[in-house]
């Protein structure tokens, strides 16, 4: 897509990595503010042991959340800035 926007189904299931190349897990879901449509977090599935040590926010069902503001790029992978995770 030429405008840089990606439909949800193209992001779902992508691997999430830090810009340093550390794997965090896969995109399970995305949370957003219903009134404004602002994207809030990515819900992780299959999180790695490294990710569990990052002290990320969790859902009520103990799923790890990556703040959407930490995302640098979305392509073959979702690339995040590790500095923005804490």
MODELLER restraints for C-alpha pairs under 7 A, 6 or more apart:
rsr = mdl.restraints
at = mdl.atoms
rsr.add(forms.Gaussian(group=physical.xy_distance, feature=features.Distance(at['CA:11:A'], at['CA:27:A']), mean=6.99, stdev=0.5))
rsr.add(forms.Gaussian(group=physical.xy_distance, feature=features.Distance(at['CA:12:A'], at['CA:27:A']), mean=5.25, stdev=0.5))
rsr.add(forms.Gaussian(group=physical.xy_distance, feature=features.Distance(at['CA:12:A'], at['CA:28:A']), mean=6.06, stdev=0.5))
rsr.add(forms.Gaussian(group=physical.xy_distance, feature=features.Distance(at['CA:12:A'], at['CA:29:A']), mean=6.63, stdev=0.5))
rsr.add(forms.Gaussian(group=physical.xy_distance, feature=features.Distance(at['CA:13:A'], at['CA:26:A']), mean=5.45, stdev=0.5))
rsr.add(forms.Gaussian(group=physical.xy_distance, feature=features.Distance(at['CA:13:A'], at['CA:27:A']), mean=4.82, stdev=0.5))
rsr.add(forms.Gaussian(group=physical.xy_distance, feature=features.Distance(at['CA:13:A'], at['CA:28:A']), mean=6.12, stdev=0.5))
rsr.add(forms.Gaussian(group=physical.xy_distance, feature=features.Distance(at['CA:14:A'], at['CA:26:A']), mean=5.43, stdev=0.5))
rsr.add(forms.Gaussian(group=physical.xy_distance, feature=features.Distance(at['CA:14:A'], at['CA:27:A']), mean=5.55, stdev=0.5))
rsr.add(forms.Gaussian(group=physical.xy_distance, feature=features.Distance(at['CA:14:A'], at['CA:77:A']), mean=5.71, stdev=0.5))
rsr.add(forms.Gaussian(group=physical.xy_distance, feature=features.Distance(at['CA:14:A'], at['CA:78:A']), mean=6.52, stdev=0.5))
rsr.add(forms.Gaussian(group=physical.xy_distance, feature=features.Distance(at['CA:15:A'], at['CA:25:A']), mean=5.76, stdev=0.5))
rsr.add(forms.Gaussian(group=physical.xy_distance, feature=features.Distance(at['CA:15:A'], at['CA:26:A']), mean=4.34, stdev=0.5))
rsr.add(forms.Gaussian(group=physical.xy_distance, feature=features.Distance(at['CA:15:A'], at['CA:27:A']), mean=6.53, stdev=0.5))
rsr.add(forms.Gaussian(group=physical.xy_distance, feature=features.Distance(at['CA:15:A'], at['CA:77:A']), mean=5.24, stdev=0.5))
rsr.add(forms.Gaussian(group=physical.xy_distance, feature=features.Distance(at['CA:15:A'], at['CA:78:A']), mean=6.16, stdev=0.5))
rsr.add(forms.Gaussian(group=physical.xy_distance, feature=features.Distance(at['CA:16:A'], at['CA:23:A']), mean=6.15, stdev=0.5))
rsr.add(forms.Gaussian(group=physical.xy_distance, feature=features.Distance(at['CA:16:A'], at['CA:24:A']), mean=5.47, stdev=0.5))
rsr.add(forms.Gaussian(group=physical.xy_distance, feature=features.Distance(at['CA:16:A'], at['CA:25:A']), mean=5.46, stdev=0.5))
rsr.add(forms.Gaussian(group=physical.xy_distance, feature=features.Distance(at['CA:16:A'], at['CA:26:A']), mean=5.49, stdev=0.5))
rsr.add(forms.Gaussian(group=physical.xy_distance, feature=features.Distance(at['CA:16:A'], at['CA:27:A']), mean=6.89, stdev=0.5))
rsr.add(forms.Gaussian(group=physical.xy_distance, feature=features.Distance(at['CA:16:A'], at['CA:77:A']), mean=5.86, stdev=0.5))
rsr.add(forms.Gaussian(group=physical.xy_distance, feature=features.Distance(at['CA:16:A'], at['CA:78:A']), mean=4.63, stdev=0.5))
rsr.add(forms.Gaussian(group=physical.xy_distance, feature=features.Distance(at['CA:16:A'], at['CA:79:A']), mean=5.95, stdev=0.5))
rsr.add(forms.Gaussian(group=physical.xy_distance, feature=features.Distance(at['CA:17:A'], at['CA:23:A']), mean=4.44, stdev=0.5))
rsr.add(forms.Gaussian(group=physical.xy_distance, feature=features.Distance(at['CA:17:A'], at['CA:24:A']), mean=5.56, stdev=0.5))
rsr.add(forms.Gaussian(group=physical.xy_distance, feature=features.Distance(at['CA:17:A'], at['CA:77:A']), mean=6.83, stdev=0.5))
rsr.add(forms.Gaussian(group=physical.xy_distance, feature=features.Distance(at['CA:17:A'], at['CA:78:A']), mean=6.22, stdev=0.5))
rsr.add(forms.Gaussian(group=physical.xy_distance, feature=features.Distance(at['CA:17:A'], at['CA:79:A']), mean=5.10, stdev=0.5))
rsr.add(forms.Gaussian(group=physical.xy_distance, feature=features.Distance(at['CA:17:A'], at['CA:80:A']), mean=6.25, stdev=0.5))
rsr.add(forms.Gaussian(group=physical.xy_distance, feature=features.Distance(at['CA:18:A'], at['CA:79:A']), mean=5.44, stdev=0.5))
rsr.add(forms.Gaussian(group=physical.xy_distance, feature=features.Distance(at['CA:18:A'], at['CA:80:A']), mean=4.79, stdev=0.5))
rsr.add(forms.Gaussian(group=physical.xy_distance, feature=features.Distance(at['CA:18:A'], at['CA:81:A']), mean=5.69, stdev=0.5))
rsr.add(forms.Gaussian(group=physical.xy_distance, feature=features.Distance(at['CA:18:A'], at['CA:82:A']), mean=5.83, stdev=0.5))
rsr.add(forms.Gaussian(group=physical.xy_distance, feature=features.Distance(at['CA:19:A'], at['CA:79:A']), mean=5.86, stdev=0.5))
rsr.add(forms.Gaussian(group=physical.xy_distance, feature=features.Distance(at['CA:19:A'], at['CA:80:A']), mean=5.99, stdev=0.5))
rsr.add(forms.Gaussian(group=physical.xy_distance, feature=features.Distance(at['CA:19:A'], at['CA:81:A']), mean=5.88, stdev=0.5))
rsr.add(forms.Gaussian(group=physical.xy_distance, feature=features.Distance(at['CA:23:A'], at['CA:48:A']), mean=6.93, stdev=0.5))
rsr.add(forms.Gaussian(group=physical.xy_distance, feature=features.Distance(at['CA:24:A'], at['CA:47:A']), mean=5.61, stdev=0.5))
rsr.add(forms.Gaussian(group=physical.xy_distance, feature=features.Distance(at['CA:24:A'], at['CA:48:A']), mean=5.45, stdev=0.5))
rsr.add(forms.Gaussian(group=physical.xy_distance, feature=features.Distance(at['CA:24:A'], at['CA:50:A']), mean=6.94, stdev=0.5))
rsr.add(forms.Gaussian(group=physical.xy_distance, feature=features.Distance(at['CA:24:A'], at['CA:51:A']), mean=5.22, stdev=0.5))
rsr.add(forms.Gaussian(group=physical.xy_distance, feature=features.Distance(at['CA:25:A'], at['CA:44:A']), mean=6.00, stdev=0.5))
rsr.add(forms.Gaussian(group=physical.xy_distance, feature=features.Distance(at['CA:25:A'], at['CA:45:A']), mean=5.91, stdev=0.5))
rsr.add(forms.Gaussian(group=physical.xy_distance, feature=features.Distance(at['CA:25:A'], at['CA:46:A']), mean=5.25, stdev=0.5))
rsr.add(forms.Gaussian(group=physical.xy_distance, feature=features.Distance(at['CA:25:A'], at['CA:47:A']), mean=4.24, stdev=0.5))
rsr.add(forms.Gaussian(group=physical.xy_distance, feature=features.Distance(at['CA:25:A'], at['CA:48:A']), mean=5.86, stdev=0.5))
rsr.add(forms.Gaussian(group=physical.xy_distance, feature=features.Distance(at['CA:26:A'], at['CA:44:A']), mean=5.54, stdev=0.5))
rsr.add(forms.Gaussian(group=physical.xy_distance, feature=features.Distance(at['CA:26:A'], at['CA:45:A']), mean=5.25, stdev=0.5))
rsr.add(forms.Gaussian(group=physical.xy_distance, feature=features.Distance(at['CA:26:A'], at['CA:46:A']), mean=6.30, stdev=0.5))
rsr.add(forms.Gaussian(group=physical.xy_distance, feature=features.Distance(at['CA:27:A'], at['CA:42:A']), mean=6.40, stdev=0.5))
rsr.add(forms.Gaussian(group=physical.xy_distance, feature=features.Distance(at['CA:27:A'], at['CA:43:A']), mean=6.12, stdev=0.5))
rsr.add(forms.Gaussian(group=physical.xy_distance, feature=features.Distance(at['CA:27:A'], at['CA:44:A']), mean=5.21, stdev=0.5))
rsr.add(forms.Gaussian(group=physical.xy_distance, feature=features.Distance(at['CA:27:A'], at['CA:45:A']), mean=6.26, stdev=0.5))
rsr.add(forms.Gaussian(group=physical.xy_distance, feature=features.Distance(at['CA:28:A'], at['CA:43:A']), mean=5.39, stdev=0.5))
rsr.add(forms.Gaussian(group=physical.xy_distance, feature=features.Distance(at['CA:28:A'], at['CA:44:A']), mean=5.33, stdev=0.5))
rsr.add(forms.Gaussian(group=physical.xy_distance, feature=features.Distance(at['CA:28:A'], at['CA:45:A']), mean=5.33, stdev=0.5))
rsr.add(forms.Gaussian(group=physical.xy_distance, feature=features.Distance(at['CA:29:A'], at['CA:42:A']), mean=5.91, stdev=0.5))
rsr.add(forms.Gaussian(group=physical.xy_distance, feature=features.Distance(at['CA:29:A'], at['CA:43:A']), mean=4.97, stdev=0.5))
rsr.add(forms.Gaussian(group=physical.xy_distance, feature=features.Distance(at['CA:30:A'], at['CA:41:A']), mean=5.76, stdev=0.5))
rsr.add(forms.Gaussian(group=physical.xy_distance, feature=features.Distance(at['CA:30:A'], at['CA:42:A']), mean=4.50, stdev=0.5))
rsr.add(forms.Gaussian(group=physical.xy_distance, feature=features.Distance(at['CA:30:A'], at['CA:43:A']), mean=5.82, stdev=0.5))
rsr.add(forms.Gaussian(group=physical.xy_distance, feature=features.Distance(at['CA:31:A'], at['CA:39:A']), mean=6.15, stdev=0.5))
rsr.add(forms.Gaussian(group=physical.xy_distance, feature=features.Distance(at['CA:31:A'], at['CA:40:A']), mean=5.45, stdev=0.5))
rsr.add(forms.Gaussian(group=physical.xy_distance, feature=features.Distance(at['CA:31:A'], at['CA:41:A']), mean=5.18, stdev=0.5))
rsr.add(forms.Gaussian(group=physical.xy_distance, feature=features.Distance(at['CA:31:A'], at['CA:42:A']), mean=6.33, stdev=0.5))
rsr.add(forms.Gaussian(group=physical.xy_distance, feature=features.Distance(at['CA:32:A'], at['CA:38:A']), mean=5.41, stdev=0.5))
rsr.add(forms.Gaussian(group=physical.xy_distance, feature=features.Distance(at['CA:32:A'], at['CA:39:A']), mean=4.23, stdev=0.5))
rsr.add(forms.Gaussian(group=physical.xy_distance, feature=features.Distance(at['CA:32:A'], at['CA:40:A']), mean=4.92, stdev=0.5))
rsr.add(forms.Gaussian(group=physical.xy_distance, feature=features.Distance(at['CA:33:A'], at['CA:39:A']), mean=6.49, stdev=0.5))
rsr.add(forms.Gaussian(group=physical.xy_distance, feature=features.Distance(at['CA:33:A'], at['CA:40:A']), mean=6.89, stdev=0.5))
rsr.add(forms.Gaussian(group=physical.xy_distance, feature=features.Distance(at['CA:39:A'], at['CA:68:A']), mean=6.30, stdev=0.5))
rsr.add(forms.Gaussian(group=physical.xy_distance, feature=features.Distance(at['CA:40:A'], at['CA:67:A']), mean=6.16, stdev=0.5))
rsr.add(forms.Gaussian(group=physical.xy_distance, feature=features.Distance(at['CA:40:A'], at['CA:68:A']), mean=5.34, stdev=0.5))
rsr.add(forms.Gaussian(group=physical.xy_distance, feature=features.Distance(at['CA:41:A'], at['CA:65:A']), mean=5.83, stdev=0.5))
rsr.add(forms.Gaussian(group=physical.xy_distance, feature=features.Distance(at['CA:41:A'], at['CA:66:A']), mean=5.37, stdev=0.5))
rsr.add(forms.Gaussian(group=physical.xy_distance, feature=features.Distance(at['CA:41:A'], at['CA:67:A']), mean=4.43, stdev=0.5))
rsr.add(forms.Gaussian(group=physical.xy_distance, feature=features.Distance(at['CA:41:A'], at['CA:68:A']), mean=4.72, stdev=0.5))
rsr.add(forms.Gaussian(group=physical.xy_distance, feature=features.Distance(at['CA:42:A'], at['CA:65:A']), mean=5.56, stdev=0.5))
rsr.add(forms.Gaussian(group=physical.xy_distance, feature=features.Distance(at['CA:42:A'], at['CA:66:A']), mean=5.06, stdev=0.5))
rsr.add(forms.Gaussian(group=physical.xy_distance, feature=features.Distance(at['CA:42:A'], at['CA:67:A']), mean=6.39, stdev=0.5))
rsr.add(forms.Gaussian(group=physical.xy_distance, feature=features.Distance(at['CA:42:A'], at['CA:68:A']), mean=6.23, stdev=0.5))
rsr.add(forms.Gaussian(group=physical.xy_distance, feature=features.Distance(at['CA:43:A'], at['CA:63:A']), mean=6.67, stdev=0.5))
rsr.add(forms.Gaussian(group=physical.xy_distance, feature=features.Distance(at['CA:43:A'], at['CA:64:A']), mean=6.03, stdev=0.5))
rsr.add(forms.Gaussian(group=physical.xy_distance, feature=features.Distance(at['CA:43:A'], at['CA:65:A']), mean=4.80, stdev=0.5))
rsr.add(forms.Gaussian(group=physical.xy_distance, feature=features.Distance(at['CA:43:A'], at['CA:66:A']), mean=6.55, stdev=0.5))
rsr.add(forms.Gaussian(group=physical.xy_distance, feature=features.Distance(at['CA:44:A'], at['CA:63:A']), mean=6.54, stdev=0.5))
rsr.add(forms.Gaussian(group=physical.xy_distance, feature=features.Distance(at['CA:44:A'], at['CA:64:A']), mean=5.52, stdev=0.5))
rsr.add(forms.Gaussian(group=physical.xy_distance, feature=features.Distance(at['CA:44:A'], at['CA:65:A']), mean=6.10, stdev=0.5))
rsr.add(forms.Gaussian(group=physical.xy_distance, feature=features.Distance(at['CA:56:A'], at['CA:64:A']), mean=6.15, stdev=0.5))
rsr.add(forms.Gaussian(group=physical.xy_distance, feature=features.Distance(at['CA:56:A'], at['CA:65:A']), mean=6.18, stdev=0.5))
rsr.add(forms.Gaussian(group=physical.xy_distance, feature=features.Distance(at['CA:56:A'], at['CA:66:A']), mean=6.90, stdev=0.5))
rsr.add(forms.Gaussian(group=physical.xy_distance, feature=features.Distance(at['CA:57:A'], at['CA:64:A']), mean=6.03, stdev=0.5))
rsr.add(forms.Gaussian(group=physical.xy_distance, feature=features.Distance(at['CA:57:A'], at['CA:65:A']), mean=5.44, stdev=0.5))
rsr.add(forms.Gaussian(group=physical.xy_distance, feature=features.Distance(at['CA:58:A'], at['CA:64:A']), mean=4.55, stdev=0.5))
rsr.add(forms.Gaussian(group=physical.xy_distance, feature=features.Distance(at['CA:58:A'], at['CA:65:A']), mean=5.62, stdev=0.5))
rsr.add(forms.Gaussian(group=physical.xy_distance, feature=features.Distance(at['CA:66:A'], at['CA:85:A']), mean=6.80, stdev=0.5))
rsr.add(forms.Gaussian(group=physical.xy_distance, feature=features.Distance(at['CA:67:A'], at['CA:85:A']), mean=6.77, stdev=0.5))
rsr.add(forms.Gaussian(group=physical.xy_distance, feature=features.Distance(at['CA:70:A'], at['CA:80:A']), mean=5.22, stdev=0.5))
rsr.add(forms.Gaussian(group=physical.xy_distance, feature=features.Distance(at['CA:70:A'], at['CA:81:A']), mean=5.36, stdev=0.5))
rsr.add(forms.Gaussian(group=physical.xy_distance, feature=features.Distance(at['CA:70:A'], at['CA:84:A']), mean=5.08, stdev=0.5))
rsr.add(forms.Gaussian(group=physical.xy_distance, feature=features.Distance(at['CA:70:A'], at['CA:85:A']), mean=6.27, stdev=0.5))
rsr.add(forms.Gaussian(group=physical.xy_distance, feature=features.Distance(at['CA:71:A'], at['CA:79:A']), mean=5.87, stdev=0.5))
rsr.add(forms.Gaussian(group=physical.xy_distance, feature=features.Distance(at['CA:71:A'], at['CA:80:A']), mean=4.26, stdev=0.5))
rsr.add(forms.Gaussian(group=physical.xy_distance, feature=features.Distance(at['CA:71:A'], at['CA:81:A']), mean=6.43, stdev=0.5))
rsr.add(forms.Gaussian(group=physical.xy_distance, feature=features.Distance(at['CA:72:A'], at['CA:79:A']), mean=5.50, stdev=0.5))
rsr.add(forms.Gaussian(group=physical.xy_distance, feature=features.Distance(at['CA:72:A'], at['CA:80:A']), mean=5.17, stdev=0.5))
rsr.add(forms.Gaussian(group=physical.xy_distance, feature=features.Distance(at['CA:72:A'], at['CA:81:A']), mean=6.45, stdev=0.5))
rsr.add(forms.Gaussian(group=physical.xy_distance, feature=features.Distance(at['CA:73:A'], at['CA:79:A']), mean=5.19, stdev=0.5))
